[in-house]
Every structure is written in C-alpha cells, then in structure tokens.
Amino acid sequence: MANIAINQKVRTPLGEGYVQGQFSVLDPITEALVSKGIAVRLPINEVTQPHLKDSSCLTSHAVLSGVWVFQESELT
C-alpha cells in the first residue's frame, strides 16, 4: 500500500480503521531501528476486544476504540 496518510481509512486483519501515523521502535543504546509499522485506530467490538492484550495493541485498557500496530503489508 503506497502513500499512507493520517486519517486514511484502511482494512486490517481486525477490521476497518483509521491510520494514526507511523510507529517505530528504536534500540535505546544503539538507536538502531528495531521494529516499524503503521498505527491504526479500530473500534472496540466482538472482533477487536479479544486482541486488546496482544503485543501489537498500544491501548490495552481501551473501551470505545483502540490503537494497534500493523505491518504495511497487512493493510489494504
């Protein structure tokens, strides 16, 4: 998927949501890129609720909507 923009509607493996921005994790010592992805806000529903404790979820205590990180290749 090329040219991902903030607030762009995308389809993820957990349903449709909106891009919140790029997400990256740097090693604090070497500052090398460890991981990168796209943060997507999804509504909390019967599909997403069981995934709140996944390591890809940034908002494990969310009630109405949560943010998950996906690889760009997972988005359409």
C-alpha positions as CSV (number, residue, x, y, z in Angstrom):
1,M,0.0,0.0,0.0
2,A,1.6,3.2,-1.1
3,N,1.2,6.7,0.3
4,I,-0.4,6.0,3.6
5,A,-1.8,9.2,5.2
6,I,-3.1,10.0,8.7
7,N,-6.8,9.5,9.0
8,Q,-6.9,7.4,5.9
9,K,-9.4,4.6,6.1
10,V,-7.8,1.1,5.8
11,R,-8.8,-2.5,6.2
12,T,-6.7,-4.5,8.7
13,P,-6.9,-8.2,9.7
14,L,-9.2,-7.0,12.6
15,G,-11.5,-4.8,10.5
16,E,-11.7,-1.3,9.2
17,G,-10.0,1.6,11.0
18,Y,-8.1,4.8,10.5
19,V,-4.4,5.4,10.2
20,Q,-3.0,7.3,13.2
21,G,0.6,7.5,11.9
22,Q,3.8,5.6,11.6
23,F,5.1,3.6,14.5
24,S,8.8,2.7,15.1
25,V,10.8,1.3,18.0
26,L,14.5,2.2,18.3
27,D,17.1,0.5,20.4
28,P,17.8,2.9,23.3
29,I,21.6,2.2,23.2
30,T,22.4,1.9,19.6
31,E,19.4,3.9,18.3
32,A,19.1,1.3,15.6
33,L,15.6,0.6,14.2
34,V,14.2,-2.5,15.9
35,S,10.6,-2.5,14.5
36,K,8.3,-0.3,12.4
37,G,4.7,-0.4,11.4
38,I,1.5,1.6,11.0
39,A,-0.6,2.6,14.0
40,V,-4.4,2.1,13.2
41,R,-7.3,3.1,15.4
42,L,-10.1,0.5,15.5
43,P,-13.4,0.4,17.3
44,I,-13.7,-2.0,20.3
45,N,-16.1,-4.7,19.2
46,E,-16.5,-8.5,19.3
47,V,-13.6,-8.9,16.9
48,T,-11.1,-6.5,18.4
49,Q,-11.9,-6.9,22.1
50,P,-10.1,-10.3,22.5
51,H,-7.0,-8.7,20.9
52,L,-6.6,-5.9,23.5
53,K,-3.9,-7.8,25.3
54,D,-1.9,-8.6,22.1
55,S,1.6,-7.1,22.0
56,S,0.5,-5.1,18.9
57,C,-2.1,-3.2,20.9
58,L,-1.0,0.1,22.3
59,T,-4.2,0.7,24.3
60,S,-4.9,-2.4,26.3
61,H,-7.5,-0.7,28.5
62,A,-9.4,0.9,25.7
63,V,-13.2,1.0,25.9
64,L,-14.5,2.6,22.7
65,S,-11.6,2.5,20.3
66,G,-8.0,1.2,20.5
67,V,-4.8,1.5,18.6
68,W,-3.0,-1.5,17.1
69,V,0.3,-1.6,15.1
70,F,0.2,-3.4,11.8
71,Q,2.8,-4.0,9.1
72,E,2.1,-2.0,6.0
73,S,1.7,-5.3,4.0
74,E,-1.3,-6.2,6.3
75,L,-3.2,-3.1,5.2
76,T,-5.5,-2.6,2.2
